[in-house]
């Protein structure tokens, strides 16, 4: 197996820098749209194991990334506790929450197996075909999942969830704890199906103040990592954040890797931790749209800054749908041609 990613996550510097990209399977690829057009809705496609298998493998076959990531969505968990989720073109996800927010204690504590089994079946199918590269499983972090649930339709400044959490602290604590348990279930199920590592996305955590971040993000991610590692102590865990500064200096005690947004200096971030930690990131996705010499220059700058660190090349966020595929080819070529001294 290609162990470039797993070696860096286990604190071994490799001559080649591993590379995969968030949203590497999806809207910028014509092959994806051929599959997508067969379904009436995005969630219907996410619950079809054959479609998930095919889409997950498309970018591996096309670009030869060093890992695949299961094609799914962080909102699958909401769907699996019978909260209606719709993806509306030009608007994004819309969650029907008006009734369930009034009776949150009635929310299911277990995932509806019929709604999540296709994801796990796809993982098993992919692992039969993807024998030479690791497969990444993922979920949202509790705050980010709660953001979509409580907001219903995301506001620019997340005013709804912040208002809700200040005015209804007991209810907010209940939701966050419930979502932490459901996320742990979903991650463990993915590991049991065959994924080799997991990533937790906390895309909206940067919107919280310090104390909210401690309660609803750091403490919960620790809890999830502990639950997962009680069953699978050696599973590598990556955490994605848009924070300007990660707030827990001891994150490397429960995480293998921090995946960081483009607004953060990887070089400065690595000096924040005393022990070993792998970093992942963080080219601006818009640079991948633009391409050209400036993109190559920034890729090489990131690679040079991280040449002595445990490191996985990625974007600061997901690939944008308007990204030209030729730029993705060039990114992969540039990263793979860069050699580090071991």
GIKA-V736159 format. One record per backbone hydrogen bond with DSSP energy under -1.0 kcal/mol. NH is the residue of the N-H (numbers start at 1). CO is the residue of the C=O. E is the energy in kcal/mol with one decimal. If there is no record, write none. Layout:
nh;co;e
NH;CO;E
NH;CO;E
This chain:
nh;co;e
2;132;-3.8
7;3;-3.3
8;4;-1.8
9;5;-2.3
10;6;-1.3
11;8;-1.5
12;7;-2.0
20;313;-1.6
24;21;-1.6
29;26;-2.2
33;29;-1.3
34;30;-1.5
35;31;-1.2
36;32;-2.8
37;33;-2.3
38;35;-1.9
39;36;-2.0
45;41;-1.7
46;42;-2.1
48;45;-1.7
52;48;-2.5
53;49;-2.4
54;50;-2.3
55;51;-2.7
56;52;-2.3
57;53;-1.7
58;54;-1.2
61;57;-2.3
62;58;-1.8
63;59;-2.8
64;60;-1.5
66;19;-2.7
68;134;-2.2
70;136;-2.6
76;73;-1.8
79;75;-2.1
80;76;-1.9
81;78;-1.5
82;79;-1.5
83;78;-2.2
86;94;-2.5
88;92;-2.4
91;88;-2.4
92;88;-2.7
94;86;-3.2
95;152;-2.8
96;84;-2.4
97;95;-1.0
101;97;-2.3
102;99;-1.1
106;103;-2.1
107;104;-1.9
112;80;-2.8
115;112;-1.6
116;112;-1.1
117;113;-2.5
120;116;-1.5
121;117;-3.0
122;118;-2.2
123;119;-1.9
124;120;-1.9
125;121;-2.3
126;122;-3.1
127;123;-2.4
129;125;-1.0
130;126;-4.0
131;129;-1.5
136;68;-3.0
137;197;-2.7
139;199;-1.7
141;201;-2.8
145;141;-2.4
146;142;-2.8
147;143;-2.2
148;144;-1.6
149;145;-2.0
150;146;-3.2
151;147;-2.2
152;148;-1.6
153;151;-2.1
162;158;-1.8
163;159;-2.2
164;160;-2.6
165;161;-2.7
166;162;-1.8
167;163;-2.3
168;164;-2.5
172;168;-2.7
173;169;-2.6
174;170;-2.0
175;171;-2.4
176;172;-2.7
177;173;-2.4
178;174;-2.6
179;175;-2.9
180;176;-2.2
181;177;-1.9
182;178;-2.3
183;179;-2.8
184;180;-2.2
185;181;-2.2
186;182;-2.5
187;183;-2.7
188;184;-2.5
189;185;-2.5
190;186;-1.9
191;187;-2.3
192;188;-2.6
193;189;-1.5
194;190;-1.1
195;190;-2.1
196;135;-2.7
197;135;-1.1
198;236;-2.1
199;137;-2.0
200;238;-2.8
201;139;-2.8
202;240;-2.1
205;202;-1.7
207;204;-1.4
208;205;-1.8
213;209;-2.6
214;210;-2.0
215;211;-2.1
216;212;-3.4
217;213;-1.7
218;213;-2.0
219;214;-2.3
221;217;-3.0
222;218;-2.2
223;219;-1.7
224;220;-2.6
225;221;-2.8
226;222;-2.5
227;223;-2.3
228;224;-2.8
229;225;-2.5
230;226;-1.3
232;228;-2.6
235;232;-1.6
238;198;-2.6
239;257;-2.1
240;200;-3.1
241;259;-2.3
251;248;-1.6
253;250;-2.1
254;251;-1.8
255;251;-1.9
256;237;-2.1
257;237;-1.6
258;278;-2.0
259;239;-3.1
260;280;-2.6
261;241;-1.1
264;261;-1.4
269;265;-2.5
270;266;-2.3
272;269;-1.6
278;256;-2.7
279;310;-2.2
280;258;-2.5
281;312;-1.9
283;314;-1.8
287;284;-1.6
289;285;-1.0
290;286;-2.2
291;287;-3.2
296;292;-1.8
297;293;-2.7
298;294;-2.2
299;295;-2.4
300;296;-2.5
301;297;-1.9
302;298;-2.2
303;299;-2.5
304;300;-2.5
305;301;-2.3
306;302;-1.7
307;304;-1.1
309;306;-1.9
312;279;-2.1
313;18;-2.9
314;281;-2.0
316;283;-2.8
319;22;-2.3
323;320;-1.9
327;324;-1.0
328;324;-1.0
329;325;-2.2
330;326;-1.8
331;327;-2.3
332;328;-2.5
333;329;-2.4
334;330;-2.6
335;331;-2.5
336;332;-2.6
337;333;-1.4
338;335;-1.1
340;15;-3.0
